[in-house]
Amino acid sequence: MILRLLNWQGIAGLVASIGLIGLVLAQHVAAIHWHRESDRFEKLYADEQLAFARTTTAYREAVEQARADDKANATRVAGEQQTINQRTSDDYEKRLADARSTADRLRAQLAAAPAHPGTGGAAPVPGLSAAAVGPPQAAGEDGLSDALIATEQAIQLDELIKWVRRQAGVNPNGGPGAADSVVAPGSAPHPR
């Protein structure tokens, strides 16, 4: 009976059926494969999106931290500079007060000293007017005033130099340790 079915039409139908079953199985295997690939690509995509979100968040946090650090650094630098300004001003005022005090003391000593220490109360030299006796004290007074002005200017320049060096010692890029970058007068900078 099977031989009856196995004529050329039966064999062709059987071959076609087996071929169709093979195609359906191949299609099913391909569908399983592409479904797995789709799942894998979907997972890769999700992982990539998560990594991107984490990176974006990390960059935003880093930017905010950098801003906070910059603000803190600017506050620190401003504080250090204000301290330097105040210290320099205080030192300058103290040194000026000391110089003026010394000048006042010297003026008092000059005023108390006799006009002509060698004369000892003798009569003035004949032929000189009374006005000629007075100028040595006035000249000493003027010389002392000139010396005081020169001293004040020297103190001002000295304090300005100190201020510049101190300001140069402030590290604007963060943290202490700027003293390493300050070059002492007369020395070569340290190569880095």
C-alpha positions as a printed Julia matrix, in Angstrom:
192×3 Matrix{Float64}:
  0.0     0.0    0.0
  2.84    2.26   0.67
  4.1     1.47  -2.79
  0.94    2.82  -4.2
  1.5     6.06  -2.45
  5.05    6.16  -3.59
  4.43    7.06  -7.14
  6.11   10.1   -8.53
  3.39   12.4   -7.2
  3.5    10.88  -3.73
  7.26   11.06  -3.59
  7.16   14.67  -4.77
  4.56   15.5   -2.11
  6.64   13.74   0.53
  9.79   15.59  -0.54
  7.88   18.87  -0.59
  6.47   18.17   2.88
  9.92   17.33   4.26
 11.32   20.44   2.57
  8.58   22.59   4.07
  9.19   21.06   7.51
 12.92   21.78   7.07
 12.17   25.38   6.06
  9.87   25.83   9.05
 12.53   24.37  11.37
 15.22   26.6    9.81
 12.9    29.6   10.17
 12.25   28.68  13.8
 15.99   28.32  14.51
 16.63   31.66  12.8
 13.84   33.29  14.78
 15.32   31.95  18.03
 18.77   33.19  17.0
 17.55   36.66  16.06
 15.41   36.86  19.17
 18.54   36.14  21.26
 20.52   38.69  19.23
 17.75   41.24  19.7
 17.78   40.64  23.45
 21.57   40.97  23.48
 21.48   44.22  21.49
 18.7    45.53  23.69
 20.78   44.77  26.77
 23.84   46.43  25.19
 21.73   49.47  24.38
 20.34   49.64  27.92
 23.85   49.24  29.37
 25.15   51.98  27.06
 22.33   54.31  28.08
 23.02   53.59  31.75
 26.76   54.2   31.27
 25.99   57.45  29.45
 23.68   58.56  32.27
 26.34   57.71  34.86
 29.02   59.54  32.89
 26.79   62.59  32.48
 26.0    62.58  36.19
 29.68   62.18  37.06
 30.62   65.11  34.79
 27.91   67.29  36.3
 29.07   66.41  39.8
 32.67   67.12  38.78
 31.65   70.5   37.35
 29.76   71.39  40.52
 32.71   70.26  42.65
 35.1    72.31  40.51
 32.86   75.35  40.88
 32.73   74.89  44.64
 36.51   74.4   44.76
 37.04   77.51  42.62
 34.76   79.53  44.87
 36.51   78.28  48.0
 39.89   78.95  46.4
 38.85   82.49  45.41
 37.67   83.1   48.97
 40.94   81.74  50.33
 43.04   83.87  47.97
 41.01   86.98  48.79
 41.42   86.26  52.51
 45.17   85.75  52.18
 45.51   88.93  50.14
 43.43   90.89  52.65
 45.6    89.57  55.47
 48.73   90.59  53.57
 47.27   94.03  52.89
 46.35   94.54  56.54
 49.69   93.27  57.82
 51.61   95.47  55.39
 49.5    98.49  56.31
 49.99   97.85  60.02
 53.75   97.39  59.59
 53.93  100.55  57.48
 52.01  102.65  60.01
 54.09  101.3   62.9
 57.37  102.01  61.12
 56.21  105.52  60.16
 55.14  106.22  63.75
 58.54  105.02  65.0
 60.39  107.22  62.47
 58.27  110.25  63.35
 58.74  109.58  67.04
 62.5   109.43  66.54
 62.38  112.66  64.51
 60.37  114.4   67.24
 62.86  113.2   69.87
 65.77  114.51  67.77
 63.99  117.84  67.26
 63.52  118.13  71.02
 67.22  117.38  71.57
 68.19  119.99  68.97
 65.91  122.56  70.55
 67.38  121.88  74.0
 70.99  121.98  72.8
 72.76  125.38  72.78
 72.96  127.11  69.41
 76.77  127.3   69.55
 78.11  124.63  71.87
 81.65  125.96  71.73
 80.91  129.57  72.67
 79.7   128.91  76.19
 77.7   132.1   76.5
 80.32  134.43  74.94
 79.27  137.34  72.85
 78.5   136.63  69.23
 81.24  137.1   66.68
 81.54  140.78  65.71
 80.46  141.59  62.21
 77.72  138.95  62.1
 74.17  139.98  62.42
 71.87  138.45  64.98
 69.99  136.74  62.13
 73.12  134.74  61.28
 73.09  133.15  64.72
 69.62  131.65  64.23
 69.97  129.74  60.92
 72.04  126.77  62.17
 69.07  125.57  64.2
 66.72  126.21  61.33
 69.11  124.43  58.93
 69.3   121.48  61.3
 65.54  121.56  61.5
 65.26  121.57  57.7
 67.84  118.8   57.41
 65.89  116.75  59.93
 62.66  117.32  57.98
 64.37  116.25  54.77
 65.79  113.19  56.5
 62.34  112.34  57.86
 60.78  112.64  54.39
 63.52  110.45  52.93
 63.05  107.92  55.74
 59.28  107.87  55.19
 59.77  107.29  51.47
 62.31  104.53  52.14
 59.88  102.86  54.55
 57.1   103.19  51.97
 59.23  101.57  49.25
 60.45   98.84  51.59
 56.89   97.97  52.64
 55.79   98.05  48.99
 58.52   95.55  48.09
 57.48   93.31  50.99
 53.84   93.6   49.92
 54.65   92.61  46.33
 56.67   89.6   47.48
 53.93   88.49  49.85
 51.25   88.9   47.18
 53.39   86.92  44.74
 53.57   84.19  47.38
 49.8    83.65  47.27
 49.07   80.59  45.15
 45.95   81.4   43.11
 45.67   77.81  41.85
 44.7    76.23  45.11
 46.04   75.35  48.48
 49.06   76.43  50.41
 52.55   75.75  49.18
 52.91   78.79  47.01
 56.12   79.64  48.81
 57.82   77.08  46.54
 56.97   79.2   43.53
 58.3    82.45  44.98
 61.75   83.31  43.73
 64.06   84.98  46.19
 65.7    88.18  44.95
 68.95   87.51  43.17
 68.27   83.8   42.65
 67.28   81.93  39.52
 63.85   80.3   39.32
 63.73   76.6   40.06
 63.15   74.56  36.86
 60.14   72.29  37.01
